[in-house]
Structures are given as C-alpha cells and as structure tokens.
Amino acid sequence: MAEEMKTSGQEQQERGALTGDMSMLFVSVGTFIDSTIAPMSKIVAQSLDSLAVVAKQVLEGVNTTLGSKK
C-alpha cells in the first residue's frame, strides 16, 4: 500500500514537471511569435501609409492632367 502511494506520488510529480515544461514551452513560443509579429506589423503599417501617399499623388496627377484638357 505504501509502495503504491509512493509510486503514485512520483507519477504526479513527473506529470507536474511535464505540465510545467509544456507551459514554459508554450509561453516561450508565444513570446517569440509576439516579438516577431510586432515589428512586422509596423512595417506593414508603414508600407500601407506609403502606398496611400503614392496613390493620392497619382490621383492628383491624373486629375490635373484631365482637368487641363477640358
């Protein structure tokens, strides 16, 4: 009986260690993904802002060209 309880306690400690290791792994992967995505989102936002400026300039140029032909 005592041997069964000792074995049961060891199994629970091993499961706890495994659960702790898995949670640490998930936290580490989450942190890595977050630190990777944050700079990329800034790059995408800056690119979209630049595209908006270029599109506005193109439309103004077209408007000017078509307006002067009337």
Secondary structure as UniProt FT lines:
FT   HELIX           2..69
//
